[in-house]
Amino acid sequence: MTRVNRIRSDRCIRPGFFVLLAAICMGNRVRGDEQLFESKVRPLLIDRCHKCHAGDETKGGLRLDSRTAALQGGDTGPAIIPGKPDQSLLLQAVRHESGVQMPPDGKLSPGQIEALDKWIRDGAVWPGSTTSVASADDEPQSIAAPTPPNSGNLAAALQLWLRADALQLADGESVPVWPDHSGHGRDVSATKGLREGGVGGPGNFVLHSHLQGRPAVRFSQWTGLASSPGNPVDIRGDAALTMTLVMNLTPFDGQHSHTTVFGVGNPAHSGDPGRPLAALLEIDQTQQSSLDFAGGWGNDAVLAPGSYQTHFGKPVIVTIIKTPGPIKDTTHFYINGQLAAPLDGHPVTGRDTVPDFQHRTDIGVFLGKALSWCGAFQGDVGEVLLYNRALGDADRLGVEAYLGEKFGLWIDEQRSVARKPVFTEQEKSHWAYQPVRKTDPPGVRNAAWLRTPIDRFALAAFEAHGITPPPETDKRTFLRRVTFDLTGLPPTPEETDDFLADTSPAAYETVIDRLLASSHYGERWGRHWLDLVRYA
């Protein structure tokens, strides 16, 4: 801390100044927009809209519990168009225009309608969403809007949905069962002692994982989970399917030649059946860690030799889409939203055999070393999705954007989920965004008042406005002011006596260090800082 020999009342830098400075740098307009949303719009949506348009309640296909859901809208189109309240269906409904009257239990008050109007007109700021604030000229891009995996027509095709963020476990706790959120009850469990031939142990829940600090299930080389064979997924024969995983894998010594990350079907047939009987997301160590869509016995579609090598140790969203037909000609690989293969000059390789997906009698879908022949993997898995149809680009991108937003990942260069903010020229000119330049301190008349070069700037402003700095504050007054400022409490008699008795040059520094280290300092100012960062 800078040594303080004398502190004048007008020169005591208060913590509140730094809080105010941080708030200014964040932008007063955005702060005001957020305040409007939190004080008027969010309570209104919760009180009057969520019973019909939130969570599993989606009348008319409309959800109003997130900005992206409101932008996507329902059966009749986007509910809000940022910057255009008169064109937003939500405003038309609450105004009882165009033959629509919402909410059904009574019209909103004029003040509530005005709040919604202003909120949409100002860009529909929704704190907590990583989607950028659109300008008045922007139209919602439904293809890029994050889409929950079970929304709309996706729900009918969803066969499995494993979510680490839904696990109600303590950090590091064992995960013997990972519940399925598809609605089909295909929970996956540690197979050892539960499934015939099962050797897989449980994973571990990691609250702040290697998936950008998000929750995940951590797999070791001994972890193997599988669902019941009595509740198989609806994928058979030469079926279409889509599988998507959010994961961060790491290689390890003694790794099996074929790493089974996730799969369904029967890859371990007693002999080569001449066709794929399974659908596996697999890492093939015999091809320098290639990413494969494997069917068993080499009846595989291969992205490329070494294709997964550069992704070890990194969080990725991997999607594999298969349509009916020969496995190498009908398989598409996507990594972080971008098509990895087939591309011009980079076709998917493998066999021309046509799949005949068949279910096993001992396990259903599985991850890791569920049975002895499964190749174990090591790393974090945050989400697993399986559909019984080939998702089109719009649905795929929407789901990947949802996952990207949840896990803080970029989804290709053209359409990132954590969108880069767009600033006006006026905003760019703010002093906080200007490069640091060396500045000569201004000249002043009363040089005797100075203690450090930075004092010249304060004194120059005083002199320019004809203000004479007040005299130095006495020690008792200083202690009372700084203690109230930092802790909200008065100094105790003992603290006052100690400070008055301390005649050392470091007396002021000592008392400020003591106050900053006090728990009362955190209690007083923590609430302001938490408000600033929108902690709830």
Stockholm file with secondary structure:
# STOCKHOLM 1.0

chainA/1-536         MTRVNRIRSDRCIRPGFFVLLAAICMGNRVRGDEQLFESKVRPLLIDRCHKCHAGDETKGGLRLDSRTAALQGGDTGPAIIPGKPDQSLLLQAVRHESGVQMPPDGKLSPGQIEALDKWIRDGAVWPGSTTSVASADDEPQSIAAPTPPNSGNLAAALQLWLRADALQLADGESVPVWPDHSGHGRDVSATKGLREGGVGGPGNFVLHSHLQGRPAVRFSQWTGLASSPGNPVDIRGDAALTMTLVMNLTPFDGQHSHTTVFGVGNPAHSGDPGRPLAALLEIDQTQQSSLDFAGGWGNDAVLAPGSYQTHFGKPVIVTIIKTPGPIKDTTHFYINGQLAAPLDGHPVTGRDTVPDFQHRTDIGVFLGKALSWCGAFQGDVGEVLLYNRALGDADRLGVEAYLGEKFGLWIDEQRSVARKPVFTEQEKSHWAYQPVRKTDPPGVRNAAWLRTPIDRFALAAFEAHGITPPPETDKRTFLRRVTFDLTGLPPTPEETDDFLADTSPAAYETVIDRLLASSHYGERWGRHWLDLVRYA
#=GR chainA/1-536 SS CCCCSCCCGGGCCCHHHHHHHHHHHHCHHHHHHHHHIIIIIHHHHHHHTTTTEETTEEGGGCCCSSHHHHHHCBTTBCSCCTTCGGGCHHHHHHTTCTTCCCSTTCCCCHHHHHHHHHHHHTTCCCTTCCSCCCCTTCCCCTTTSCCCTTSTTHHHHEEEEEEGGGCCCCTTCEESEECBCSSSCCCEEECTTTSTTBCCBCEEEESSCTTTTCCEEEECTTBEEECCTTSCCSCCBSCCEEEEEEEEECCCTTCCSEEEEEEEECCCCSSCCSSCCEEEEEEEGGGTSEEEEECSTTCEEECCTTTTGGGTTSCEEEEEEECSSCTTTSEEEEETTEEEESBTTBCCEECCCCCCBCCCSSCSSEEESSBTTSCCCCEEEEEEEEESSCCCHHHHHHHHHHHHHHHTCCCCSSSCSSCCCCCCHHHHTSGGGSCCCCCCCCCCSCGGGCSSTTHHHHHHHHHHTTCCCCCCCCHHHHHHHHHHHHHSSCCCHHHHHHHHHCCSTTHHHHHHHHHHTSHHHHHHHHHHHHHHTTCC
#=GC SS_cons         CCCCSCCCGGGCCCHHHHHHHHHHHHCHHHHHHHHHIIIIIHHHHHHHTTTTEETTEEGGGCCCSSHHHHHHCBTTBCSCCTTCGGGCHHHHHHTTCTTCCCSTTCCCCHHHHHHHHHHHHTTCCCTTCCSCCCCTTCCCCTTTSCCCTTSTTHHHHEEEEEEGGGCCCCTTCEESEECBCSSSCCCEEECTTTSTTBCCBCEEEESSCTTTTCCEEEECTTBEEECCTTSCCSCCBSCCEEEEEEEEECCCTTCCSEEEEEEEECCCCSSCCSSCCEEEEEEEGGGTSEEEEECSTTCEEECCTTTTGGGTTSCEEEEEEECSSCTTTSEEEEETTEEEESBTTBCCEECCCCCCBCCCSSCSSEEESSBTTSCCCCEEEEEEEEESSCCCHHHHHHHHHHHHHHHTCCCCSSSCSSCCCCCCHHHHTSGGGSCCCCCCCCCCSCGGGCSSTTHHHHHHHHHHTTCCCCCCCCHHHHHHHHHHHHHSSCCCHHHHHHHHHCCSTTHHHHHHHHHHTSHHHHHHHHHHHHHHTTCC
//
